[in-house]
Amino acid sequence: MSNLREDGFLLVILAFLASSINVGVVAFARETAEISVEFTPLTYSNVVFVTLIAVVAAYSVLAVLKTYTSNYYEYFGYFSGLVLIMSFMPIGHVAADIPEAGIPEINVLGLVHVVTAVVIVMGLFKIEQRKN
C-alpha cells in the first residue's frame, strides 16, 4: 500500500509540473502571440484539468503494460508516440468550430500537447527507474 501511496504522491507532483509548464506556455503565448482569452481550450482551468487526466491515463496504461509484458518501457514509448500523433487529429476539428481559433491558438494548442506528452512520459520513466 505504501508503494501505491508513493506513486500517487509522485503522480500529483508530475501532474502539477506538467500543468504548471503548460499554464506558463499559455500565459507566455497570450502575451507574445496575442492568443485570445476566449479560446476555451487554452483557458487555465481546461489546461490543468486535461493534463491531470493525461497523467492518470498514462500511469494506468503503464501499469497495465508492466503487468502483462516484460518489455513495457518500449511498448509504452511506442504507445505514447501514437497517442501524441493521434491527439493532433482533433485539434483541427475542435478549432474549426471555435470562431476565436486562429493559427497562433492552434499552434499553442499543439505545443501544449507536446509538452504534456514529454513531461508525462519522461516523468513516468523516471518514477519507474527509481523503483528498480
RODO-2510 file (C-alpha; in nm, 4 decimals, decimal comma):
residues 132
     n   res          X          Y          Z
     1     m     0,0000     0,0000     0,0000
     2     s     0,2841     0,2403     0,0711
     3     n     0,4001     0,1889    -0,2898
     4     l     0,0594     0,2998    -0,4174
     5     r     0,0661     0,5975    -0,1812
     6     e     0,4147     0,6922    -0,3004
     7     d     0,3114     0,6548    -0,6656
     8     g     0,0049     0,8709    -0,6037
     9     f     0,2188     1,1429    -0,4481
    10     l     0,4635     1,1322    -0,7385
    11     l     0,1765     1,1445    -0,9887
    12     v     0,0398     1,4561    -0,8202
    13     i     0,3849     1,6154    -0,8424
    14     l     0,4130     1,5114    -1,2088
    15     a     0,0664     1,6473    -1,2883
    16     f     0,1485     1,9720    -1,1107
    17     l     0,4742     2,0049    -1,3038
    18     a     0,3140     1,9372    -1,6425
    19     s     0,0205     2,1678    -1,5654
    20     s     0,2493     2,4457    -1,4454
    21     i     0,4605     2,4279    -1,7586
    22     n     0,1514     2,4275    -1,9786
    23     v    -0,0062     2,7212    -1,7968
    24     g     0,3252     2,9057    -1,8367
    25     v     0,3267     2,8287    -2,2098
    26     v    -0,0303     2,9572    -2,2435
    27     a     0,0437     3,2706    -2,0385
    28     f     0,3560     3,3428    -2,2452
    29     a     0,1629     3,2859    -2,5680
    30     r    -0,1130     3,5212    -2,4585
    31     e     0,1425     3,7966    -2,4111
    32     t     0,3569     3,7365    -2,7169
    33     a     0,1330     3,5755    -2,9777
    34     e    -0,1863     3,7541    -2,8770
    35     i    -0,3778     3,4352    -2,8012
    36     s    -0,7445     3,5071    -2,7484
    37     v    -0,8578     3,4760    -2,3864
    38     e    -1,1930     3,3491    -2,5167
    39     f    -1,0303     3,0465    -2,6849
    40     t    -1,1664     2,7925    -2,4350
    41     p    -0,9253     2,5023    -2,4992
    42     l    -0,6468     2,7264    -2,3708
    43     t    -0,8122     2,8571    -2,0546
    44     y    -0,6052     2,7767    -1,7490
    45     s    -0,8652     2,5509    -1,5869
    46     n    -0,9068     2,3416    -1,9036
    47     v    -0,5305     2,3061    -1,9464
    48     v    -0,4847     2,1881    -1,5862
    49     f    -0,7851     1,9516    -1,5945
    50     v    -0,6902     1,7819    -1,9214
    51     t    -0,3271     1,7496    -1,8101
    52     l    -0,4405     1,5743    -1,4905
    53     i    -0,6488     1,3313    -1,6947
    54     a    -0,3498     1,2616    -1,9204
    55     v    -0,1261     1,1810    -1,6214
    56     v    -0,3751     0,9328    -1,4764
    57     a    -0,4394     0,7728    -1,8165
    58     a    -0,0675     0,7358    -1,8919
    59     y     0,0019     0,5860    -1,5497
    60     s    -0,2828     0,3388    -1,5978
    61     v    -0,1524     0,2303    -1,9378
    62     l     0,1988     0,1892    -1,7984
    63     a     0,0664    -0,0170    -1,5063
    64     v    -0,1249    -0,2489    -1,7414
    65     l     0,1747    -0,2890    -1,9717
    66     k     0,4003    -0,3563    -1,6754
    67     t     0,1624    -0,6251    -1,5526
    68     y     0,1313    -0,8112    -1,8815
    69     t     0,4614    -0,7551    -2,0642
    70     s     0,8274    -0,7693    -1,9795
    71     n     0,9210    -0,5035    -2,2339
    72     y     0,6835    -0,2390    -2,1002
    73     y     0,9208     0,0607    -2,1443
    74     e     0,9445     0,0044    -2,5165
    75     y     0,5714    -0,0595    -2,5619
    76     f     0,4842     0,2445    -2,3511
    77     g     0,7143     0,4608    -2,5626
    78     y     0,5501     0,3399    -2,8835
    79     f     0,2013     0,3781    -2,7404
    80     s     0,2789     0,7282    -2,6117
    81     g     0,4072     0,8365    -2,9511
    82     l     0,0980     0,7000    -3,1215
    83     v    -0,1317     0,8758    -2,8744
    84     l     0,0563     1,2030    -2,9241
    85     i     0,0189     1,1803    -3,3015
    86     m    -0,3486     1,0908    -3,2667
    87     s    -0,4030     1,3812    -3,0259
    88     f    -0,3239     1,6252    -3,3053
    89     m    -0,6086     1,4968    -3,5233
    90     p    -0,8981     1,6519    -3,3324
    91     i    -0,7249     1,9892    -3,2963
    92     g    -0,8358     2,0972    -3,6439
    93     h    -1,1906     1,9774    -3,5862
    94     v    -1,2213     2,1453    -3,2479
    95     a    -1,0634     2,4656    -3,3691
    96     a    -1,2828     2,4797    -3,6791
    97     d    -1,5913     2,5175    -3,4605
    98     i    -1,4481     2,7962    -3,2447
    99     p    -1,4563     3,1424    -3,4010
   100     e    -1,1594     3,2659    -3,1928
   101     a    -0,9310     2,9911    -3,3273
   102     g    -0,6527     3,1278    -3,5406
   103     i    -0,3135     2,9948    -3,6368
   104     p    -0,1486     3,1097    -3,3098
   105     e    -0,4140     2,9375    -3,0968
   106     i    -0,3828     2,6133    -3,2900
   107     n    -0,0026     2,6217    -3,2698
   108     v    -0,0051     2,6801    -2,8944
   109     l    -0,2605     2,4025    -2,8503
   110     g    -0,0256     2,1676    -3,0367
   111     l     0,2679     2,2820    -2,8241
   112     v     0,0699     2,2104    -2,5081
   113     h     0,0094     1,8565    -2,6358
   114     v     0,3814     1,8021    -2,6933
   115     v     0,4805     1,9483    -2,3554
   116     t     0,2261     1,7287    -2,1786
   117     a     0,3475     1,4160    -2,3560
   118     v     0,7163     1,4805    -2,2933
   119     v     0,6759     1,5698    -1,9255
   120     i     0,4453     1,2765    -1,8521
   121     v     0,6445     1,0108    -2,0394
   122     m     0,9792     1,1239    -1,9027
   123     g     0,8349     1,1622    -1,5533
   124     l     0,6812     0,8144    -1,5542
   125     f     1,0048     0,6643    -1,6841
   126     k     1,1944     0,8342    -1,4010
   127     i     0,9438     0,7083    -1,1439
   128     e     0,9805     0,3535    -1,2753
   129     q     1,3611     0,3740    -1,2867
   130     r     1,3634     0,4952    -0,9281
   131     k     1,1707     0,1856    -0,8196
   132     n     1,4163    -0,0540    -0,9839
***
